[in-house]
Every structure is written in structure tokens, then in C-alpha cells.
Amino acid sequence: MAKKSDYIAVFDSGVGGISVLRQLLRVLPNERYLYFGDSINAPYGTRPEAEVRQLTIAAAEKLRKRGIKAFVIACNTATSAAFEALREAFPDMAVIGIEPALAKAAEAFPGGHVGVMATPGTLKGARFLNNKARFDAVCRVNPLPAPGLMELVEAEKYDSPEADALLDALLPQDLDALVLGCTHYPFTEPSIRRVRGQKVALFDGAVITAAETKEALAAADLLYEGPGEVIVENSMPGERMVSLSRRLAGLE
């Protein structure tokens, strides 16, 4: 049985899920966190859905042995591929997934041009396609696959001329809103602002995911009052990815 002092596991295909961890730390600062990034198998967005599901379930099984009370899928592609399977495999554990914040963007810009920048895996997934069909009647939903952008973040080039060039070529000039549909993408905000200015409203699903995590733990009477802790691990050998993750999280 889960205990209040057990970890909240946060899982991503690399360092992108740190954007979710940052929001979790703001909402639940006293909790104990175990972050695991699977950079050695990144990017997930170009892998077959079955393979992403297998990798995600394997990570959950591994982290459960460490004593976790919740498993936060801080990766849009992994949520699309594995959310239902994880709920079925671990019915006694809170499983929270992240999705592109399309509903919030459509609500804010009815009739507007809303871009959803995400990996090909997310944009091809049933969860996104169902949401797109739902909101196509509300606004103009424009899927924007961004191959290479996640890799720039992992290479510490999220605020760089390379990122500027990629985003300038990708983003339409007339966007009203841009949904950041990969947890790596919030780190590219400086580049987005350079190429499209302040006129484009940005929507990040991490805020919703953090709130849902708090609600799930409160409902299960599993909120913890500290002392808090953050452990950061990565499947990539060496310390670079862990160090980058900690810097992005504001832990160093």
C-alpha cells in the first residue's frame, strides 16, 4: 500500500519532462520526487507506438520497486501510447498523463488559428486526433510536427540560432496561439519569442498535469508535508543529462 512519503515518479523520454517537474514543485513543493529521463532511447516521437508503450511500462515497473505513490507521464507521446495500458496494469497506483493543452487554447481563441507543435508520434495518436476532431469546430487547429526540436533541447541548444531557424521555418506568421505539445518545447520559448514576438499566446500542458497530480493525491489522502526531496536520474551514461536536468529544474 502506498504511503504519503513515497515518491512521485516523473517519467519522460529525456529532459523535457523537467518542465512538468518544475510545475509540480510549484504546486507540491514538499513532496519527494524521483525523475527518470530515458534519453538513451530518445526521441520517442519517431518510434512505433507499441515500442513507446513497452518502454514506458518497463520504466513504471522499474520505478515501482523504489516505492512510488504516483506515476506522472511527463511525455505527450508516451501518454498517447501507454496511458490506458498503465492504468490497467497498475490499478492501485495513481497514473497521470500529460496532453497538449488544446482545450485551453481553443477556449481562449474561438475562431482563431491555433497551432499544436508536437512530435509526429503525438500528432498521429488517437488521443490527439480525437481532441482535434472535437475542437476543429471551435477554431482552426493546425498540427505542426517539429522534427529535430527535441534533439536541440537534449543537446542544450534550446536557445540558439539553430532553434531560431527551425522555429522560423515551422511556425506560421498568423498564429494566435501555440500549444506546446512536447514537454521539451517550453524550454524553447526564448527562440519562439525571437521569431514570432509576444503576439502568440503559449499554452503548456504541464500546468494542468501538476494540478491533476495534486487532485489525485488529495483524493487518495496521499499528500505529503515534507521534508521534500528531488532525485534526478537518466538512462544515458555519464552525468551530462542529469546535470542538464537539474539546471533546467532550477536545482543547481
Backbone as CSV, one residue per row, in Angstrom:
resi,resn,N_x,N_y,N_z,CA_x,CA_y,CA_z,C_x,C_y,C_z
1,MET,0.842,-1.199,0.000,0.000,0.000,0.000,0.879,1.252,0.000
2,ALA,0.514,2.215,-0.815,1.309,3.439,-0.928,1.270,4.234,0.365
3,LYS,2.376,4.913,0.653,2.484,5.773,1.827,2.626,7.223,1.379
4,LYS,2.273,8.148,2.261,2.382,9.561,1.932,3.807,9.947,1.574
5,SER,4.776,9.310,2.213,6.183,9.665,1.995,6.798,9.001,0.779
6,ASP,6.035,8.175,0.064,6.550,7.559,-1.160,6.792,8.631,-2.226
7,TYR,7.594,8.267,-3.218,7.945,9.207,-4.281,6.792,9.429,-5.257
8,ILE,6.787,10.607,-5.858,6.058,10.854,-7.099,7.057,10.637,-8.223
9,ALA,6.850,9.605,-9.036,7.740,9.346,-10.160,7.325,10.221,-11.341
10,VAL,8.297,10.838,-11.977,8.061,11.673,-13.150,8.911,11.093,-14.275
11,PHE,8.256,10.679,-15.352,8.955,9.959,-16.422,8.841,10.687,-17.746
12,ASP,9.958,10.758,-18.459,9.978,11.360,-19.792,11.008,10.649,-20.645
13,SER,10.939,10.894,-21.952,11.903,10.305,-22.881,13.260,10.988,-22.799
14,GLY,13.383,12.029,-22.010,14.663,12.735,-21.873,14.562,13.807,-20.814
15,VAL,14.993,15.021,-21.138,14.978,16.115,-20.166,13.706,16.958,-20.259
16,GLY,12.870,16.725,-21.271,11.687,17.567,-21.464,10.746,17.557,-20.277
17,GLY,10.589,16.406,-19.634,9.682,16.299,-18.506,10.072,17.164,-17.325
18,ILE,11.272,17.724,-17.365,11.668,18.672,-16.315,10.709,19.868,-16.302
19,SER,10.129,20.224,-17.462,9.151,21.316,-17.482,7.923,20.950,-16.649
20,VAL,7.584,19.669,-16.587,6.486,19.200,-15.739,6.930,19.167,-14.278
21,LEU,8.145,18.690,-14.041,8.668,18.665,-12.675,8.682,20.067,-12.075
22,ARG,9.058,21.065,-12.866,9.074,22.449,-12.372,7.692,22.879,-11.892
23,GLN,6.660,22.528,-12.655,5.304,22.883,-12.251,4.879,22.105,-11.009
24,LEU,5.254,20.839,-10.941,4.930,20.036,-9.760,5.571,20.624,-8.503
25,LEU,6.810,21.079,-8.629,7.495,21.669,-7.481,6.824,22.960,-7.028
26,ARG,6.212,23.680,-7.956,5.491,24.897,-7.586,4.199,24.573,-6.855
27,VAL,3.508,23.522,-7.302,2.211,23.167,-6.737,2.356,22.307,-5.483
28,LEU,3.347,21.416,-5.493,3.566,20.475,-4.386,5.038,20.519,-3.971
29,PRO,5.459,21.595,-3.320,6.890,21.778,-3.024,7.449,20.854,-1.955
30,ASN,6.585,20.221,-1.160,7.070,19.416,-0.040,7.150,17.922,-0.347
31,GLU,6.810,17.541,-1.576,6.797,16.125,-1.931,8.204,15.608,-2.246
32,ARG,8.302,14.284,-2.308,9.544,13.620,-2.718,9.368,13.163,-4.169
33,TYR,10.322,13.548,-5.022,10.223,13.275,-6.456,11.369,12.383,-6.926
34,LEU,11.020,11.481,-7.831,12.003,10.633,-8.499,11.809,10.829,-9.998
35,TYR,12.704,11.607,-10.594,12.609,11.899,-12.024,13.511,10.950,-12.804
36,PHE,12.936,10.348,-13.856,13.736,9.463,-14.713,13.533,9.847,-16.170
37,GLY,14.636,10.205,-16.826,14.613,10.534,-18.248,15.276,9.427,-19.052
38,ASP,14.621,8.992,-20.104,15.133,7.874,-20.908,15.826,8.384,-22.169
39,SER,16.838,9.210,-21.985,17.494,9.853,-23.128,18.174,8.860,-24.057
40,ILE,18.569,7.720,-23.527,19.273,6.754,-24.380,18.352,6.207,-25.469
41,ASN,17.037,6.246,-25.235,16.065,5.767,-26.220,15.320,6.900,-26.919
42,ALA,15.694,8.132,-26.631,15.042,9.287,-27.270,15.521,9.423,-28.722
43,PRO,14.658,9.996,-29.585,13.316,10.524,-29.305,12.242,9.444,-29.376
44,TYR,11.224,9.566,-28.536,10.077,8.658,-28.576,9.143,9.007,-29.733
45,GLY,9.136,10.261,-30.127,8.165,10.733,-31.103,8.261,10.108,-32.475
46,THR,9.382,9.476,-32.790,9.538,8.830,-34.091,9.539,7.299,-33.971
47,ARG,9.326,6.784,-32.763,9.292,5.333,-32.558,7.867,4.796,-32.764
48,PRO,7.723,3.517,-33.116,6.386,2.920,-33.217,5.663,2.987,-31.879
49,GLU,4.352,3.138,-31.923,3.571,3.290,-30.697,3.759,2.108,-29.753
50,ALA,3.801,0.899,-30.274,3.956,-0.286,-29.423,5.290,-0.263,-28.688
51,GLU,6.319,0.234,-29.340,7.636,0.309,-28.708,7.641,1.360,-27.596
52,VAL,7.002,2.494,-27.834,6.896,3.531,-26.806,6.125,2.994,-25.605
53,ARG,5.055,2.262,-25.865,4.268,1.674,-24.778,5.131,0.716,-23.958
54,GLN,5.898,-0.115,-24.634,6.754,-1.079,-23.942,7.799,-0.374,-23.077
55,LEU,8.437,0.661,-23.611,9.451,1.402,-22.865,8.854,2.082,-21.637
56,THR,7.662,2.628,-21.790,7.020,3.344,-20.693,6.592,2.395,-19.584
57,ILE,6.010,1.279,-19.947,5.593,0.296,-18.946,6.806,-0.276,-18.225
58,ALA,7.892,-0.524,-18.958,9.116,-1.040,-18.334,9.662,-0.045,-17.311
59,ALA,9.608,1.247,-17.645,10.073,2.273,-16.707,9.193,2.299,-15.467
60,ALA,7.878,2.187,-15.643,6.963,2.190,-14.495,7.221,0.999,-13.586
61,GLU,7.445,-0.155,-14.169,7.721,-1.353,-13.364,9.014,-1.185,-12.565
62,LYS,10.018,-0.606,-13.191,11.302,-0.387,-12.527,11.167,0.609,-11.378
63,LEU,10.456,1.705,-11.628,10.338,2.746,-10.616,9.427,2.328,-9.463
64,ARG,8.448,1.477,-9.730,7.559,0.998,-8.660,8.333,0.284,-7.563
65,LYS,9.408,-0.346,-7.939,10.217,-1.070,-6.953,10.926,-0.127,-5.987
66,ARG,10.955,1.160,-6.319,11.618,2.156,-5.470,10.660,2.746,-4.438
67,GLY,9.360,2.403,-4.545,8.366,2.935,-3.637,7.781,4.238,-4.144
68,ILE,6.819,4.149,-5.058,6.195,5.353,-5.618,4.682,5.294,-5.388
69,LYS,4.084,6.463,-5.207,2.637,6.547,-4.991,1.914,7.089,-6.220
70,ALA,2.680,7.631,-7.162,2.095,8.157,-8.397,3.130,8.080,-9.506
71,PHE,2.636,7.871,-10.715,3.497,7.817,-11.896,2.997,8.874,-12.868
72,VAL,3.784,9.934,-13.033,3.410,11.035,-13.914,4.123,10.846,-15.243
73,ILE,3.348,10.662,-16.307,3.929,10.512,-17.641,4.137,11.917,-18.191
74,ALA,5.359,12.409,-18.077,5.677,13.784,-18.479,6.148,13.822,-19.925
75,CYS,5.452,13.086,-20.773,5.797,12.967,-22.199,4.501,12.770,-22.959
76,ASN,4.202,13.656,-23.887,2.952,13.563,-24.634,2.870,12.286,-25.466
77,THR,3.980,11.915,-26.095,3.981,10.714,-26.926,3.742,9.473,-26.082
78,ALA,4.394,9.383,-24.926,4.216,8.235,-24.044,2.814,8.196,-23.454
79,THR,2.235,9.359,-23.158,0.851,9.394,-22.672,-0.087,8.821,-23.719
80,SER,0.093,9.262,-24.955,-0.761,8.777,-26.036,-0.635,7.272,-26.223
81,ALA,0.578,6.762,-26.080,0.831,5.346,-26.362,0.517,4.428,-25.191
82,ALA,0.683,4.912,-23.955,0.718,3.983,-22.820,-0.228,4.303,-21.668
83,PHE,-0.936,5.417,-21.699,-1.735,5.826,-20.535,-2.744,4.753,-20.133
84,GLU,-3.547,4.296,-21.069,-4.586,3.309,-20.748,-3.962,1.990,-20.285
85,ALA,-2.884,1.584,-20.936,-2.221,0.331,-20.555,-1.653,0.409,-19.149
86,LEU,-1.111,1.573,-18.766,-0.574,1.736,-17.418,-1.685,1.717,-16.376
87,ARG,-2.790,2.374,-16.668,-3.925,2.358,-15.747,-4.413,0.919,-15.514
88,GLU,-4.428,0.138,-16.574,-4.879,-1.253,-16.475,-3.859,-2.116,-15.738
89,ALA,-2.572,-1.884,-16.007,-1.521,-2.704,-15.398,-1.331,-2.395,-13.918
90,PHE,-1.563,-1.147,-13.517,-1.304,-0.730,-12.137,-2.537,-0.027,-11.558
91,PRO,-3.613,-0.774,-11.318,-4.865,-0.142,-10.864,-4.772,0.464,-9.467
92,ASP,-3.763,0.060,-8.703,-3.627,0.567,-7.335,-2.722,1.798,-7.258
93,MET,-2.262,2.308,-8.384,-1.331,3.440,-8.406,-1.928,4.592,-9.221
94,ALA,-1.761,5.802,-8.720,-2.208,6.974,-9.477,-1.338,7.132,-10.714
95,VAL,-1.947,7.170,-11.885,-1.244,7.388,-13.150,-1.805,8.669,-13.763
96,ILE,-0.932,9.631,-13.992,-1.337,10.916,-14.551,-0.545,11.155,-15.824
97,GLY,-1.227,11.507,-16.890,-0.551,11.757,-18.156,-0.668,13.210,-18.569
98,ILE,0.205,13.613,-19.458,0.150,14.974,-19.997,-0.392,14.922,-21.417
99,GLU,-1.157,15.939,-21.773,-1.671,16.073,-23.134,-1.516,17.516,-23.582
100,PRO,-1.434,17.753,-24.893,-1.396,19.142,-25.370,-2.600,19.929,-24.860
101,ALA,-2.362,21.158,-24.420,-3.417,21.981,-23.797,-4.307,22.623,-24.855
102,LEU,-4.831,21.794,-25.757,-5.628,22.298,-26.862,-6.952,22.886,-26.388
103,ALA,-7.566,22.277,-25.387,-8.853,22.766,-24.897,-8.731,24.200,-24.384
104,LYS,-7.679,24.472,-23.637,-7.471,25.819,-23.091,-7.252,26.832,-24.216
105,ALA,-6.478,26.431,-25.216,-6.204,27.343,-26.333,-7.465,27.618,-27.140
106,ALA,-8.257,26.583,-27.398,-9.497,26.756,-28.170,-10.480,27.637,-27.413
107,GLU,-10.520,27.459,-26.101,-11.414,28.279,-25.281,-10.994,29.751,-25.317
108,ALA,-9.695,29.981,-25.330,-9.188,31.364,-25.320,-9.284,32.032,-26.680
109,PHE,-9.231,31.230,-27.764,-9.213,31.807,-29.114,-10.245,31.144,-30.026
110,PRO,-11.531,31.269,-29.700,-12.555,30.695,-30.592,-12.485,31.363,-31.962
111,GLY,-12.450,30.532,-32.986,-12.338,31.052,-34.340,-10.929,31.429,-34.743
112,GLY,-9.979,31.246,-33.842,-8.609,31.642,-34.108,-7.773,30.542,-34.730
113,HIS,-6.529,30.883,-35.028,-5.569,29.951,-35.616,-4.698,29.411,-34.483
114,VAL,-4.905,28.149,-34.133,-4.215,27.512,-33.009,-3.276,26.436,-33.538
115,GLY,-1.981,26.633,-33.384,-1.004,25.632,-33.770,-0.737,24.673,-32.632
116,VAL,-0.579,23.409,-32.947,-0.201,22.404,-31.955,1.143,21.835,-32.383
117,MET,2.199,22.297,-31.735,3.548,21.861,-32.066,3.882,20.636,-31.221
118,ALA,4.124,19.522,-31.898,4.329,18.265,-31.185,5.133,17.310,-32.043
119,THR,5.481,16.178,-31.462,6.213,15.157,-32.213,5.249,14.432,-33.164
120,PRO,5.781,13.817,-34.206,4.904,13.056,-35.099,4.105,11.984,-34.368
121,GLY,4.724,11.342,-33.362,4.030,10.299,-32.607,2.806,10.830,-31.891
122,THR,2.918,12.002,-31.284,1.775,12.605,-30.591,0.687,12.991,-31.578
123,LEU,1.074,13.596,-32.688,0.089,14.095,-33.643,-0.619,12.975,-34.399
124,LYS,-0.025,11.788,-34.437,-0.665,10.650,-35.088,-1.496,9.823,-34.120
125,GLY,-1.352,10.097,-32.809,-2.028,9.292,-31.793,-3.521,9.548,-31.730
126,ALA,-4.246,8.531,-31.277,-5.704,8.624,-31.212,-6.162,9.716,-30.255
127,ARG,-5.438,9.929,-29.147,-5.857,10.933,-28.174,-5.852,12.331,-28.796
128,PHE,-4.785,12.653,-29.546,-4.752,13.970,-30.187,-5.786,14.072,-31.299
129,LEU,-5.895,13.045,-32.118,-6.830,13.090,-33.239,-8.271,13.266,-32.747
130,ASN,-8.609,12.630,-31.633,-9.949,12.798,-31.068,-10.152,14.237,-30.590
131,ASN,-9.131,14.799,-29.945,-9.230,16.183,-29.489,-9.323,17.154,-30.656
132,LYS,-8.528,16.893,-31.698,-8.567,17.762,-32.882,-9.967,17.756,-33.494
133,ALA,-10.563,16.577,-33.636,-11.907,16.488,-34.205,-12.910,17.256,-33.344
134,ARG,-12.694,17.229,-32.037,-13.604,17.924,-31.108,-13.503,19.435,-31.253
135,PHE,-12.280,19.948,-31.440,-12.090,21.401,-31.418,-11.982,22.032,-32.806
136,ASP,-11.989,21.215,-33.851,-11.970,21.773,-35.204,-13.170,22.682,-35.453
137,ALA,-14.264,22.433,-34.756,-15.456,23.254,-34.924,-15.359,24.571,-34.151
138,VAL,-14.371,24.654,-33.252,-14.226,25.841,-32.399,-13.193,26.801,-32.966
139,CYS,-12.110,26.241,-33.488,-11.022,27.071,-34.006,-10.311,26.298,-35.116
140,ARG,-9.368,26.954,-35.745,-8.575,26.304,-36.787,-7.384,25.626,-36.110
141,VAL,-7.438,24.301,-36.005,-6.389,23.534,-35.344,-5.358,23.114,-36.382
142,ASN,-4.132,23.544,-36.184,-3.064,23.315,-37.165,-1.962,22.464,-36.540
143,PRO,-1.905,21.157,-36.847,-0.824,20.313,-36.324,0.517,20.738,-36.923
144,LEU,1.524,20.873,-36.069,2.845,21.333,-36.512,3.917,20.369,-36.004
145,PRO,4.196,19.303,-36.759,5.284,18.412,-36.353,6.614,19.156,-36.389
146,ALA,7.432,18.921,-35.376,8.690,19.679,-35.250,9.881,18.738,-35.125
147,PRO,10.177,17.962,-36.167,11.325,17.050,-36.091,12.613,17.820,-35.864
148,GLY,13.404,17.336,-34.925,14.688,17.949,-34.625,14.676,18.899,-33.447
149,LEU,13.507,19.399,-33.051,13.470,20.384,-31.969,13.777,19.745,-30.616
150,MET,13.207,18.577,-30.380,13.512,17.874,-29.136,15.002,17.593,-29.028
151,GLU,15.614,17.201,-30.142,17.043,16.897,-30.133,17.874,18.140,-29.804
152,LEU,17.435,19.309,-30.247,18.152,20.540,-29.906,18.104,20.809,-28.405
153,VAL,16.972,20.520,-27.783,16.874,20.697,-26.334,17.819,19.749,-25.623
154,GLU,17.831,18.492,-26.050,18.719,17.498,-25.420,20.189,17.870,-25.612
155,ALA,20.481,18.574,-26.713,21.864,18.989,-26.994,22.190,20.354,-26.392
156,GLU,21.276,20.876,-25.544,21.462,22.171,-24.873,21.503,23.332,-25.874
157,LYS,20.734,23.193,-26.969,20.647,24.259,-27.976,19.213,24.768,-28.096
158,TYR,18.487,24.763,-26.977,17.095,25.193,-26.981,16.952,26.705,-27.116
159,ASP,18.023,27.449,-26.867,18.027,28.909,-27.007,19.218,29.261,-27.891
160,SER,19.043,29.032,-29.202,20.192,29.076,-30.103,19.770,29.504,-31.498
161,PRO,20.725,29.896,-32.346,20.396,30.202,-33.741,19.774,29.013,-34.470
162,GLU,20.210,27.797,-34.118,19.631,26.606,-34.752,18.147,26.472,-34.413
163,ALA,17.806,26.717,-33.158,16.401,26.662,-32.756,15.599,27.770,-33.438
164,ASP,16.191,28.957,-33.509,15.516,30.072,-34.185,15.182,29.702,-35.632
165,ALA,16.149,29.135,-36.345,15.951,28.805,-37.758,14.874,27.743,-37.929
166,LEU,14.902,26.720,-37.072,13.912,25.648,-37.171,12.508,26.194,-36.916
167,LEU,12.366,26.998,-35.867,11.055,27.520,-35.496,10.536,28.548,-36.506
168,ASP,11.426,29.361,-37.045,11.009,30.368,-38.024,10.458,29.703,-39.280
169,ALA,11.067,28.579,-39.667,10.594,27.853,-40.840,9.283,27.110,-40.561
170,LEU,9.060,26.742,-39.313,7.911,25.903,-38.950,6.647,26.693,-38.643
171,LEU,6.780,27.782,-37.894,5.611,28.457,-37.326,4.981,29.431,-38.323
172,PRO,3.683,29.284,-38.612,3.001,30.249,-39.485,3.043,31.653,-38.882
173,GLN,2.993,32.642,-39.740,3.066,34.025,-39.289,1.786,34.481,-38.581
174,ASP,0.651,33.857,-38.912,-0.637,34.358,-38.415,-1.182,33.581,-37.230
175,LEU,-0.315,32.889,-36.492,-0.777,32.133,-35.327,-1.335,33.063,-34.252
176,ASP,-2.459,32.668,-33.668,-2.970,33.344,-32.470,-2.440,32.673,-31.206
177,ALA,-2.336,31.355,-31.262,-1.904,30.590,-30.090,-1.057,29.411,-30.540
178,LEU,-0.143,29.023,-29.682,0.706,27.867,-29.955,0.676,26.951,-28.743
179,VAL,0.193,25.730,-28.963,0.163,24.713,-27.916,1.484,23.959,-27.955
180,LEU,2.176,23.954,-26.826,3.470,23.272,-26.738,3.205,21.811,-26.397
181,GLY,3.129,20.981,-27.448,2.675,19.611,-27.309,3.762,18.593,-27.046
182,CYS,4.919,19.045,-26.624,6.008,18.165,-26.186,6.631,18.844,-24.983
183,THR,6.936,18.076,-23.946,7.438,18.694,-22.719,8.818,19.309,-22.882
184,HIS,9.513,18.999,-23.969,10.789,19.671,-24.255,10.586,21.119,-24.709
185,TYR,9.440,21.391,-25.324,9.282,22.649,-26.052,9.189,23.912,-25.193
186,PRO,8.691,23.859,-23.946,8.695,25.099,-23.153,10.079,25.732,-23.006
187,PHE,11.117,24.935,-23.092,12.468,25.482,-22.954,12.888,26.292,-24.178
188,THR,12.134,26.168,-25.268,12.456,26.923,-26.483,11.712,28.254,-26.547
189,GLU,11.033,28.627,-25.481,10.251,29.883,-25.510,11.085,31.096,-25.934
190,PRO,12.335,31.260,-25.475,13.101,32.419,-25.950,13.225,32.460,-27.475
191,SER,13.432,31.313,-28.101,13.519,31.270,-29.566,12.170,31.571,-30.204
192,ILE,11.095,31.008,-29.635,9.758,31.294,-30.167,9.493,32.790,-30.137
193,ARG,9.842,33.430,-29.039,9.600,34.871,-28.910,10.457,35.673,-29.890
194,ARG,11.657,35.212,-30.146,12.503,35.943,-31.097,11.934,35.893,-32.511
195,VAL,11.386,34.738,-32.900,10.935,34.615,-34.292,9.482,35.042,-34.493
196,ARG,8.655,35.042,-33.411,7.245,35.428,-33.565,6.802,36.489,-32.556
197,GLY,7.705,36.984,-31.762,7.364,38.063,-30.840,6.437,37.630,-29.728
198,GLN,5.781,38.620,-29.115,4.905,38.371,-27.970,3.450,38.153,-28.374
199,LYS,3.147,38.271,-29.662,1.737,38.229,-30.076,1.129,36.835,-29.968
200,VAL,1.958,35.800,-30.004,1.444,34.431,-29.954,1.318,33.983,-28.497
201,ALA,0.125,33.557,-28.104,-0.090,33.041,-26.752,0.386,31.589,-26.689
202,LEU,1.135,31.258,-25.643,1.666,29.907,-25.493,0.874,29.137,-24.433
203,PHE,0.598,27.868,-24.723,-0.163,27.022,-23.807,0.645,25.750,-23.514
204,ASP,0.857,25.500,-22.227,1.710,24.401,-21.768,0.882,23.461,-20.901
205,GLY,0.794,22.190,-21.308,0.005,21.213,-20.567,0.552,20.868,-19.201
206,ALA,1.786,21.258,-18.903,2.392,20.903,-17.610,1.614,21.491,-16.444
207,VAL,1.050,22.673,-16.622,0.280,23.312,-15.551,-0.926,22.452,-15.185
208,ILE,-1.614,21.927,-16.201,-2.785,21.080,-15.971,-2.370,19.769,-15.325
209,THR,-1.271,19.186,-15.786,-0.802,17.913,-15.250,-0.448,18.030,-13.773
210,ALA,0.206,19.124,-13.388,0.556,19.325,-11.984,-0.699,19.427,-11.122
211,ALA,-1.699,20.149,-11.612,-2.948,20.287,-10.861,-3.657,18.937,-10.726
212,GLU,-3.652,18.146,-11.802,-4.293,16.829,-11.760,-3.569,15.882,-10.794
213,THR,-2.246,16.004,-10.726,-1.479,15.178,-9.789,-1.860,15.514,-8.347
214,LYS,-1.960,16.787,-8.046,-2.348,17.210,-6.695,-3.744,16.699,-6.351
215,GLU,-4.668,16.804,-7.297,-6.028,16.335,-7.060,-6.068,14.829,-6.801
216,ALA,-5.303,14.064,-7.586,-5.294,12.609,-7.425,-4.735,12.202,-6.071
217,LEU,-3.671,12.853,-5.645,-3.071,12.511,-4.353,-3.959,12.955,-3.197
218,ALA,-4.603,14.097,-3.341,-5.518,14.559,-2.292,-6.695,13.601,-2.145
219,ALA,-7.222,13.124,-3.278,-8.359,12.203,-3.243,-7.994,10.886,-2.566
220,ALA,-6.728,10.486,-2.694,-6.257,9.240,-2.081,-5.663,9.462,-0.694
221,ASP,-5.742,10.691,-0.190,-5.162,11.060,1.108,-3.669,10.706,1.151
222,LEU,-2.946,11.097,0.096,-1.524,10.764,-0.002,-0.638,12.005,-0.125
223,LEU,-1.174,13.185,0.141,-0.334,14.381,0.100,0.658,14.358,1.247
224,TYR,1.879,14.781,0.954,2.989,14.706,1.919,3.417,16.115,2.291
225,GLU,3.770,16.306,3.540,4.144,17.637,4.033,5.644,17.809,4.232
226,GLY,6.447,16.921,3.673,7.896,17.092,3.732,8.539,16.298,4.846
227,PRO,9.864,16.329,4.865,10.744,17.148,4.017,10.811,16.641,2.573
228,GLY,10.838,17.585,1.653,10.852,17.241,0.240,12.215,16.757,-0.224
229,GLU,12.202,16.172,-1.417,13.440,15.616,-1.992,13.260,15.526,-3.503
230,VAL,14.326,15.713,-4.254,14.282,15.537,-5.710,15.489,14.701,-6.131
231,ILE,15.214,13.537,-6.682,16.247,12.675,-7.255,16.085,12.710,-8.772
232,VAL,17.170,12.963,-9.479,17.134,13.025,-10.939,18.044,11.946,-11.501
233,GLU,17.502,11.112,-12.365,18.268,10.036,-12.990,18.000,10.019,-14.490
234,ASN,18.910,9.421,-15.236,18.771,9.334,-16.679,19.414,8.051,-17.168
235,SER,18.815,7.469,-18.208,19.341,6.218,-18.745,20.633,6.411,-19.525
236,MET,20.943,7.653,-19.918,22.165,7.922,-20.671,23.371,7.853,-19.736
237,PRO,24.393,7.076,-20.098,25.590,7.016,-19.252,26.245,8.386,-19.101
238,GLY,26.920,8.581,-17.991,27.577,9.853,-17.745,26.673,10.799,-16.976
239,GLU,27.200,11.971,-16.682,26.483,12.917,-15.834,25.865,14.090,-16.596
240,ARG,26.117,14.205,-17.913,25.673,15.404,-18.612,24.165,15.587,-18.570
241,MET,23.396,14.527,-18.835,21.950,14.663,-18.887,21.366,14.941,-17.504
242,VAL,21.942,14.327,-16.484,21.470,14.596,-15.119,21.775,16.036,-14.739
243,SER,22.975,16.493,-15.066,23.353,17.872,-14.752,22.471,18.861,-15.500
244,LEU,22.224,18.606,-16.791,21.344,19.469,-17.572,19.945,19.491,-16.969
245,SER,19.436,18.333,-16.582,18.099,18.234,-15.993,18.011,19.064,-14.721
246,ARG,19.015,18.958,-13.882,18.996,19.693,-12.624,19.074,21.211,-12.865
247,ARG,19.847,21.617,-13.864,19.913,23.039,-14.179,18.578,23.550,-14.701
248,LEU,17.945,22.791,-15.594,16.660,23.207,-16.132,15.583,23.258,-15.060
249,ALA,15.717,22.406,-14.054,14.739,22.385,-12.965,14.996,23.466,-11.928
250,GLY,16.128,24.157,-12.065,16.481,25.185,-11.083,17.016,24.605,-9.798
251,LEU,17.560,23.381,-9.877,18.091,22.720,-8.684,19.573,22.997,-8.492
252,GLU,20.221,23.627,-9.491,21.643,23.968,-9.376,21.819,25.441,-9.702
